Amino acid sequence: LRELVAQTRSGLVAAGLVPRDRVAVVCTNTRAAVVSVLAATSGGLVAVLLDPNCAVAEMREQIETIGAAIVLTGTPLAEDLHVRSATPVGAEVAGIDPLPDGPATAAATPAPHDLAVMLFTSGTAGSPKAAMISHDNLTSNQDAVLSTDGSALDEHSVVLAAIPISHMYGFNISLLTTLRAGGRVVLAKGFSSQECGRLVREHRVDRFAGVPPMWRALIDSDLPDDTFADVIRIASGASALHPRLWQEFKDRFGIELQEGYGLTETSPTVTSHIGIPVRPGTVGKPAPGVEVKVVDGDGNEVPFDDSGEIKVRGPNVFLGYWE
């Protein structure tokens, strides 16, 4: 992986890119996307993770919004490395031009608060905005997950990246945190119940994360009840997990889903059930170093069990929205 990243990093430098230039990566769950993002961020550039499922017009607008110097996109025939499909801002995305080979370029040494990646999110009102995530945002959240009692993520772990790496959980937790621990990442190019079951069995996956519609699909599938017998942790996020669905999954497969809470803007983990008993209908405890409180319209903390606005503070909180 280091060799592939160094090769692509050299290609980006040879293409004339300089630190802080934005590199748009159409982030499918392939080795090509992983290599491209790591090449950009390790070269002092900013990787902008684009969801390949968004409309072409929306993607073009996003590319223009962040002023991408280059767009990297994979093809079914060239998965090992990404290809360059656009250079100057505003240029038509046309043609395929392989990144040039060249001598290995040493990795940059960005400052902790330097911008590392951007992801578009609809977390606030209006059109999607590009959330700016620093190197320290990413590594601090990795530290928080790895240091949580009961995490046990290490070089023996095998993690299924079932969530797209164009989303913050798939990117920083399933992918980067696993690599940080020295574990193995199994990249799922799309979700289906049968493919999920196959990958878990074939690669002896011991943990993965997903969203409630995935749990419903798995429950309703014809997968054997012992499909996840060797899995030690399945995390659930993105939307609320109904206790009834939680119970159905446990009854079907004999494993308790662990619901957590996070945001693109918090890199992403805020709370999790790692290392504590699961309480269906709740999202666990704050990650180490992350503070959470619930306040009313005047900013005063609300009594237990009252509703309000969630406030989060910690080194994982993003730098803001682009422009």
FENFEN-V878939 format. One record per helix or strand of 3 or more residues. SS is the DSSP state (helix for helix, strand for strand). FROM is the first residue (numbers start at 1). TO is the last residue. If there is no record, write none. Layout:
# FENFEN-V878939
ss;from;to
SS;FROM;TO
SS;FROM;TO
This chain:
# FENFEN-V878939
ss;from;to
helix;2;14
strand;22;26
helix;31;42
strand;46;50
helix;56;65
strand;68;75
strand;78;86
strand;115;121
strand;129;134
helix;135;147
strand;158;161
helix;168;181
strand;184;187
helix;193;203
strand;207;211
helix;212;219
strand;233;237
helix;243;253
strand;261;263
helix;264;266
strand;268;272
strand;291;295
strand;309;313
